[in-house]
Amino acid sequence: MLVGNALIGLREGLEAVLVVSILVAFLVRSGRKWALRLVWTGVAAAVALSVGVGALLTYTSATMSFEKQEMFGGGMSILAVAFVTSMIFWMRSAARGLAAQLRGQLDEALQLGNWSVITVAFLAVAREGLETAVFFFSSVQSAGGGTVLPLVGFLVGIAASVLLGWLLYFGAVKIDLGKFFTATGVLLVFVAAGVFAYGMHDLQEAGVLPGLHTLAFDVSAYISTSSWYGALLKGIFNFSPQTTVLEAVVWVAYTAVVLPLFLRPKRVAPAPAPTGESS
């Protein structure tokens, strides 16, 4: 799960870093550096909430019975897929007007008071943070309860996003963010499909859904998750050498629906017709 988690950490982290950099740049360029501490307070609160939620989900599930753990893990996997899916579509549609929207919200908050500024920064970062926390828990479940590899993957991705965001802010590097988010979005569709399928497997393990022993294929004699390529497939796509029919159907259905929708050309609003004076 190291590579898949690093991708999630990079994507979510970069979105959060870009949001924070927009807020910071607006305050610096408008001569209101005094409000930077309020923005960082909101960011810190959002990070603390995200870490707390991730820890709560991860460690409280240990007190549940096996069936309840599988049921809870399956439900959280489905929720993580919903978060990731909404995130890639939201960034696809909102990226172009995001900076203007955030600057407008912050400008209004500055007029209302300190707590309003803190709230704007908190809400801007908390969305990405909570999505990451839910996905972290789902990754821990699919990794068999071990937290080290999922945590390392997320930290690597987040560290890379902070470095990239810093370089972008100071103009040290220039990348086409539209192409970047499209490429990572495509990869995340496949990652989310694997998490969705694994969530179905958890619900089958819990006895909520049937078909646990009805396999679509079994390639465990040829592909072992202990091999480097098996670990890579498991880490990125949640691939299982023994895949049930339900898992396979869910994976194919999710990919077949979401990927074409994500890659469809954006609609360009028609230019308003010129209004000429009547002679």
C-alpha positions in Angstrom: 0.0 0.0 0.0 3.0 2.3 0.1 2.8 3.6 -3.5 -1.0 4.0 -3.4 -0.9 5.8 -0.1 1.9 8.1 -1.2 -0.2 9.0 -4.2 -3.2 9.9 -2.0 -0.9 11.8 0.4 0.7 13.7 -2.6 -2.7 14.6 -4.1 -4.5 15.5 -0.9 -1.5 17.3 0.5 -0.9 19.3 -2.7 -4.5 20.5 -2.7 -4.2 21.6 0.9 -0.8 23.2 0.3 -2.2 25.1 -2.8 -5.2 26.3 -0.8 -2.9 27.6 2.1 -0.5 29.2 -0.4 -3.4 31.1 -2.0 -4.5 32.4 1.4 -1.0 33.3 2.4 -0.2 35.1 -0.9 -3.4 37.1 -0.7 -2.5 38.3 2.8 1.1 39.1 1.9 0.2 41.0 -1.3 -2.6 42.9 0.3 -0.4 44.1 3.2 -2.1 42.2 5.9 0.6 39.9 7.2 -0.7 40.3 10.7 -3.5 37.8 9.8 -1.0 35.1 8.8 -1.0 33.8 12.4 -4.8 33.3 12.2 -4.5 31.3 8.9 -1.8 29.1 10.5 -4.0 28.6 13.6 -6.8 27.4 11.4 -4.5 25.1 9.5 -3.0 23.6 12.7 -6.6 23.0 14.0 -7.5 21.2 10.8 -4.4 19.0 10.9 -5.0 18.2 14.6 -8.6 17.2 13.8 -7.5 15.0 10.9 -4.9 13.2 13.0 -7.3 12.7 15.8 -10.0 11.3 13.5 -7.5 9.0 11.9 -6.2 7.7 15.3 -9.8 7.3 16.6 -10.9 5.2 13.6 -7.7 3.1 13.6 -7.3 2.3 17.2 -10.9 2.1 18.5 -11.8 -0.6 15.9 -9.4 -2.9 17.7 -12.0 -3.4 20.4 -14.6 -4.7 18.0 -15.2 -8.4 17.2 -13.9 -9.7 13.9 -17.3 -9.4 12.1 -17.8 -5.9 13.4 -14.3 -4.9 12.4 -14.8 -6.2 8.8 -18.2 -4.5 8.6 -16.8 -1.2 9.9 -13.7 -1.5 7.6 -15.9 -2.2 4.6 -18.1 0.8 5.3 -15.1 3.1 5.8 -13.6 1.8 2.6 -16.8 2.7 0.7 -16.8 6.2 2.4 -13.1 6.6 1.4 -14.0 5.8 -2.2 -16.8 8.4 -2.1 -14.4 11.0 -0.7 -11.7 10.3 -3.3 -14.2 10.3 -6.2 -15.8 13.6 -5.1 -12.3 15.1 -4.6 -11.0 14.3 -8.1 -14.2 15.7 -9.7 -14.3 18.7 -7.5 -10.8 19.7 -8.3 -11.5 19.1 -12.0 -14.4 21.6 -12.0 -13.3 24.1 -9.3 -9.6 24.5 -10.0 -9.9 27.4 -12.4 -11.9 29.6 -10.0 -10.6 28.3 -6.7 -8.1 31.1 -6.1 -10.7 33.9 -6.7 -13.2 32.1 -4.5 -10.8 31.7 -1.6 -9.6 35.3 -1.8 -13.2 36.5 -1.7 -14.0 34.3 1.3 -10.9 35.5 3.2 -11.5 39.1 2.4 -15.0 38.8 3.9 -13.7 37.0 6.9 -11.1 39.7 7.6 -14.0 42.2 7.9 -15.9 40.0 10.3 -13.1 39.2 12.7 -10.3 36.9 13.8 -12.4 33.8 14.3 -13.8 34.1 10.8 -10.3 34.1 9.3 -9.4 31.0 11.4 -12.6 29.3 10.3 -12.0 29.9 6.6 -8.4 28.4 6.9 -9.7 25.5 9.0 -12.5 24.6 6.6 -10.2 25.0 3.5 -7.8 22.4 4.9 -10.1 20.2 7.0 -11.8 18.7 3.9 -8.5 17.3 2.6 -7.4 16.2 6.1 -10.6 14.3 6.9 -10.5 12.6 3.5 -6.9 11.5 4.2 -7.8 10.2 7.7 -10.6 8.0 6.3 -8.4 6.7 3.5 -5.6 6.0 6.0 -7.9 3.9 8.1 -9.1 2.0 5.0 -5.4 1.4 4.0 -4.6 0.1 7.5 -7.5 -2.4 7.2 -6.5 -3.6 3.8 -2.9 -3.9 5.0 -4.0 -6.3 7.7 -4.0 -3.9 10.6 -0.4 -2.8 10.3 0.0 1.0 10.5 3.7 1.4 9.5 3.5 1.0 5.7 0.3 3.1 5.2 1.7 5.8 7.5 5.0 5.9 5.7 3.3 6.1 2.4 1.1 9.0 3.5 4.0 10.9 5.1 6.1 10.5 1.9 3.3 11.8 -0.2 2.5 14.7 2.1 6.2 15.7 2.4 6.5 15.6 -1.4 3.4 17.8 -1.7 4.8 20.3 0.8 8.1 20.6 -1.0 6.4 20.9 -4.4 4.0 23.5 -3.1 6.9 25.5 -1.6 8.7 25.4 -4.9 5.6 26.5 -6.8 4.9 29.3 -4.4 8.4 30.8 -4.8 8.5 30.2 -8.5 11.3 27.7 -8.4 9.4 25.2 -10.5 6.5 25.6 -12.9 4.1 22.7 -13.7 0.8 22.5 -15.5 -1.5 21.9 -12.5 -4.4 21.0 -14.8 -2.4 18.2 -16.4 -1.0 17.1 -13.0 -4.4 16.8 -11.4 -5.7 15.0 -14.5 -2.9 12.4 -14.5 -3.1 11.8 -10.7 -6.9 11.7 -11.0 -6.7 8.9 -13.5 -4.4 6.9 -11.2 -6.7 7.6 -8.3 -9.7 6.2 -10.1 -7.8 2.8 -10.2 -6.7 3.2 -6.6 -10.3 3.9 -5.5 -11.6 1.0 -7.6 -9.2 -1.3 -5.6 -10.3 0.1 -2.3 -14.0 -0.3 -3.3 -13.4 -3.9 -4.2 -11.6 -4.5 -0.9 -14.5 -2.9 0.9 -16.8 -5.4 -0.7 -14.5 -8.2 0.4 -14.6 -6.9 4.0 -18.4 -6.9 3.9 -18.3 -10.5 2.5 -16.0 -11.5 5.4 -18.5 -10.0 7.8 -21.3 -12.0 6.3 -23.2 -8.9 5.2 -22.8 -9.7 1.5 -22.8 -13.2 0.0 -20.3 -14.9 -2.4 -17.1 -14.9 -0.3 -16.1 -18.3 -1.7 -17.3 -17.6 -5.3 -14.1 -16.6 -7.1 -13.9 -14.8 -10.4 -10.3 -16.0 -10.7 -7.4 -17.4 -8.6 -3.9 -16.6 -9.7 -2.2 -17.2 -6.4 -0.1 -19.9 -8.0 1.4 -17.4 -10.4 1.3 -14.1 -8.5 2.3 -13.8 -4.9 1.8 -10.7 -2.9 5.2 -11.4 -1.3 6.9 -10.9 -4.7 7.9 -7.4 -5.8 5.3 -7.2 -8.6 2.6 -8.7 -6.4 3.4 -6.2 -3.7 3.3 -3.4 -6.3 -0.1 -4.5 -7.6 -1.4 -4.8 -4.1 0.1 -1.4 -3.0 -1.3 0.6 -5.9 -4.5 -1.2 -7.0 -5.4 -3.4 -3.9 -5.0 -6.4 -6.2 -5.9 -9.7 -4.7 -4.7 -13.0 -6.3 -8.0 -14.6 -5.1 -10.7 -12.2 -6.2 -14.4 -12.9 -5.7 -17.0 -12.3 -8.4 -18.4 -9.4 -6.4 -15.0 -7.7 -6.1 -14.4 -8.1 -9.8 -17.8 -6.8 -10.8 -17.4 -3.8 -8.5 -13.9 -3.0 -9.7 -14.9 -3.1 -13.4 -18.2 -1.3 -12.9 -16.6 1.6 -10.9 -13.8 2.0 -13.4 -16.1 1.7 -16.4 -18.3 4.5 -15.1 -16.0 6.9 -13.3 -13.0 6.9 -15.7 -14.9 8.0 -18.8 -16.8 10.6 -16.8 -13.6 12.0 -15.4 -11.9 12.1 -18.8 -14.8 13.6 -20.7 -14.1 17.0 -22.3 -15.1 19.9 -20.3 -18.0 21.9 -21.6 -17.1 25.4 -22.5 -19.8 28.0 -21.9 -20.8 29.7 -25.2 -19.7 33.4 -25.4 -22.6 35.8 -25.0 -23.9 37.1 -28.3 -22.9 40.7 -29.0 -25.6 43.2 -28.4 -25.6 45.8 -31.2 -27.6 49.0 -31.3 -30.6 48.9 -33.6 -30.4 51.4 -36.4 
